[in-house]
C-alpha cells in the first residue's frame, strides 16, 4: 500500500486530520510528523491538525515532540485552544513528566483557564 503521506498529499485539511486519527490507532508518529511538515509547508496547519498530531505523539509518550508542536503553533500565530493544551498535558502525563504538564498548564493563556 502507498504511504499515508502520499495518499493525502493533495488532500484537504480534513483529510490530513482524518489520516492522523487513523495513525493514532496504530501509533504512527513518524508518519504523523511527516503530515505535519506537509501541512506547515502548505500553510494549512491549524489548531485541529496540531491537536491531532499531539494526540498521536501523546499515545507513544513523545512529550517533547508534543510540546514542540504546541510551540510551533504559537509561533505561527495560530490561537491555541484548551483542547490542544489538554492533549499536550496528557502527553506529558503519560510520560511521567508531571512537571512539564504543570508548566504547560501555567503557561496556558488566562482566557483558556477554568474559573
N, C-alpha and C positions, 0 to 999 in steps of 0.2 A: 504494500500500500504506500501511497505518496505520504511524505511527511505532512503533518497538520499545517505547518507554517506555509507550505507551498499551496495547499488546498485553499486557504483563506487569504492568501497574499493580496488578492484583488477584492476581497470582501469588504463588507461594511463593518462598522464598529460593533454592531450586534453580533456579527459572525465571529469576530475576534473574542468577544466576551463569552459566547457560547463555546468556542473552542477551548478557552481557558477553563470553563466549567467542566468540560469533558476531561481535560488534562488533570484537573484536581482529583478526579476519581481514580486516576492511575499514578498520581504523584509525579506528573511530567513537568518538573520545574525547569529543566533546560529548555524545553520547547516553549514553555510559558515566557521565559525571559526573551527568547527569540521573537515571539509575537509582540512583546512589549517594545523591543527595539524597532520592529517594523512600524508599530503604531506611532512611536515617538518620531521616527524618521519621516512619516507621512503627516505629522502634526495632528494625529487623530486620538492620541491618548486623552482620556478623561477620567474623572473620579471613579466611574463604574468599572472601566477596564483595569485601572490601577488597583481597585479593591479586589477584583477577580484574581489578579496576579498575586497580591498579598495573601489571598486565601490559599492559593496553591503553595506558596512559599511557607506559609504557616503550617500547612499539613506535613511538610517534610522538615519542620523545625529550623528553617533558614531565617532566623530572626534578623540577622544583619542585612540580608538582602531585602527583607520586608521593610526595614527602616530606610534603606536606600530608595526604594520605590516611593515611599511617603515623602522623602526629602526632594526627590526629583519632581514629584507632583507640585510641591510648593514652589520650587524654582521655576516651573513652567507657568506660574501664576494661575494654576488651577485650584479653585477653592476646595480644600478637603472637607469631608463631612464626617459625622460621628461614626458612620459605618466603616470607613477606612481606618480611622483611629482605633476602633474596636478590633478590626481584623489584625492590625499591626500589634496591638497589645496582646491579642490571643497568640500570635506567632511568637512573641517574646515569652509569654507564659508557658507555652508548650515546650519551650527550650529550657525552662527553669530560670529564665532571665527576668525575674520579677522586678529587679531594679530598673531594667530598661522599659518594662511595661509601665512602671510608676513614672519614669521620666517622660514617657510618651503622653501619659495622662496629664502630667503637669504642664507639658508644652502645648496641649490642646487649647485652641483659642477659647476664650471665655464664653462666647456665644454658643459654643457647642457643648459646654459642660452642663451637667444637670444642676438644677437649682437646689 
